[in-house]
């Protein structure tokens, strides 16, 4: 199978290793020439996934047409903020028989669209799958057992995904609930910021467990309100990903929450300027989406008020006790 991965960040590179183990031919598309040159020469992205050497037979290009030509599967693994520009470029190169896997997570800031909907603006196809679950890139690259939710309504796409990605180290559990999987994959980063704040303020695991439980219930209701399946909250994409992201210091979003609670303004600004914090990008989008859809989710309102309105992070603890 021929697999093209759009994006050369940590997650895209770790997925490339899985596809390679399944004997796929892999091409990777980089947005910027210096990154392509580094990967071509070093077979490593020292900025995004240091210490992980990539197979020498992976090829790299900045030319979208060249990247997707002949691909059976195209994997979108760029940050959420770049999905629109990437999709608009992909539109002119993709063929009707090619399948797409969405590995990007998040919500577009201006339109509040999920990644699936952004792609649909430019590409008219039902050959799409979404993957999401508890999976730090470094853990995938280290060949630890990993479980991901695979959401698709296309049987052929499901077949190709399992053939190219599933192996002795990576399990895929299928669902038709694309909406629910995308909601879980996006909002967990926002919840992780609040979990980091609780950790930074010194609250114990008992309080964290309470917070995660309340968040799971709220996300379940949000999934239902937006047309998804409540049961998705119990999947790898739901509980699994939230548990990982909201408890681990390897999570950029969790770490950002810790810094918000303990750091100086200079430290906070430095982290924001030098780190991709998907939860911060998603917070504004999910906040606007909830208002537009008239869906109540008080925890999101509170996180928004803490980050953007200067509310005391300690209000999180009070909120948990007073919440209905």
Secondary structure, 3 states (H helix, E strand, C coil): CEEEEECCCHHHHHHHHHHHHCCCEEEEECCCHHHHHHHHHHCCCCCCCCCCCCCCCCEEECCHHHHHCCCCEEEECCCHHHHHHHHHHHCCCCCCCCEEEECCCCECCCCCCEHHHHHHHHCCCCCEEEEECCCCHHHHHCCCCEEEEEEECCHHHHHHHHHHHCCCCEEEEEECCHHHHHHHHHHHHHHHHHHHHHHHCCCCHHHHHHHHHHHHHHHHHHHHHCCCCHHHHHCHHHHHHHHHHCCCCCCHHHHHHHHHHHCCHHHHHHHHHHCCCHHHHHHHHHHHHHHHHCCCCHHHHHHHHHHHCCCCCCHHHHHHHHCC
